Amino acid sequence: MTMAIVVHGGAGTIPAEREEIVQAGCKEAAAIGWRILKDGGSALDAVEAAAQVLEDNPNYNAGTGSGLATDGSIQMDAGLMEGHTLRVGAVAAVELIKNPISLARLVLESPHVLLVAKGALQFALERGMSLCRYEDLLTERQYKNWCATQNAHLVNELRYSLCELATCPKRADKQYGIAEVVQEQLLAIYPAQEVQGEKHGTVGAVAVDTLGTLAAATSTGGIVDKHPGRVGDSPLVGCGFYADENAAISCTGHGEDFVRLLLAKRAADFVAYGATAHAAAESSIAMLSTRTSGEGGLIIVDRLGNVGFTWNTAHMPYAYMTQDMQEPITGL
Ligand code: ASP
């Protein structure tokens, strides 16, 4: 049987100075997953290990290096699935977990499919997994990212208040002592801010092992500026990840749109109806573009070891390794 593994490091725009770092991380993860496959390990073990390596790498928005929610908390989502058995495990909005993908794996081994927030933490403790500290997950890069979004919100709120004063029936300048000219100057000094930050870094892996079994894994800190408790596609089976007897898929991008379209499952269905891995990836992301305004990408492998990957954002770092190769190929 043909083995193959593909990993991604999140769809988005990668600044030039980070291009090499994020490709190197993907290459390392693919190599570690590949070693497991080569030693006769399962696709499930390989995708978990690859995702774990990327979670431990602070350059990605998953595990260590996850983005912050608006309240400053770090809430992570992860899910994985095995194709032939249809076993699924996922966790959502979990805090203080160093490797959410490994907690998802514990859920997969249990009678459950998805555990969230406090209940998921309780489950982690019951299964002997220790909690990490908030500082273990926080990186300077993501902290600065969060500060930038908070500042943008503050400026926009200030502008809103100033505009409210201008339309106040009791004349702003008389009532509050703010002359219109001062008000205009303040609005000019503080132009409206677009709330943005780095929008990439979710991680994922898909693999097929020597037995032809497929598996998929996805892990993320979520989208930038997310509301606490917000859950995207990454831990939702059929949305951010999926595996059956034909294909395994891991997605990245604006999660709400992947949920609307059940995109990972659709990609698997394209393969089931005869599409190549590459064509299935292309058709799925084309659907994302035409049916929603969503941005993102996905990776896919089929049971014969054919790989596919595509995205409609500027970049999506990836790496893959198949039987005829000496080392993983990377790109973005
Ligand atoms: N899909 C992830 C989410 O919506 C984010 C990403 O892939 O960048 O939470």
Boltz pocket constraint, residues with backbone or C-beta under 6 A from the ligand:
constraints:
  - pocket:
      binder: B
      contacts: [[A, 10], [A, 11], [A, 199], [A, 200], [A, 201], [A, 202], [A, 220], [A, 221], [A, 222], [A, 223], [A, 231], [A, 232], [A, 233], [A, 234], [A, 240], [A, 251], [A, 252], [A, 253], [A, 254], [A, 255], [A, 256]]
      max_distance: 6.0
